[in-house]
Amino acid sequence: MFVIDLLQDHGHWTWASIGLVLILLEVAAPGAFFLWIGIAAGVTALLVAVLPDLGWKLQLVIFAVLSVVSTLLGRRYFRWRPILTSHSGLNQRGADLVGRQYVLQQAITNGTSRLKTGGTTWQIEGPDLAAGVTVRVVGLRGINLIVEKA
């Protein structure tokens, strides 16, 4: 009942506050979800400020519809215009290693071994080679690095 009283007495300020809280949540936990709902709350606040006689039920319906619409439009926007980065291997740690050369600490036997680089140990696949041989990472297969003799 408290929220209903707030919507009836101070509707546009309530919606503006809800929108601000949701946008601040987006800043604290980014994921482009709370942003769209916060925008919907902001637009609802503007509508309630312009049309103060809107009942609380209609305000909730407007907010719900605007939330769905803004979320769908936001998803479509980022699908059409993805965020470009100079780091093409973002969230693909192994992709950063392609093209680099390493000295094998362990021999590759039966086509597999392990390679330690940057504080991480990777499973590697490649031709059988002795320890101490320099290899180049040429690709990825799942989470395994594919190497060849450099």
HELIX and SHEET records of a PDB file:
HELIX    1   1 PHE A    2  ALA A   28  1                                  27    
HELIX    2   2 PHE A   34  VAL A   50  1                                  17    
HELIX    3   3 TRP A   56  TRP A   80  1                                  25    
HELIX    4   4 ARG A   93  LEU A   97  5                                   5    
SHEET    1   A 5 GLN A 101  VAL A 103  0                                        
SHEET    2   A 5 THR A 134  ARG A 141 -1                                        
SHEET    3   A 5 ASN A 144  LYS A 149 -1                                        
SHEET    4   A 5 THR A 120  GLU A 125  1                                        
SHEET    5   A 5 THR A 112  THR A 117 -1                                        
END                                                                             
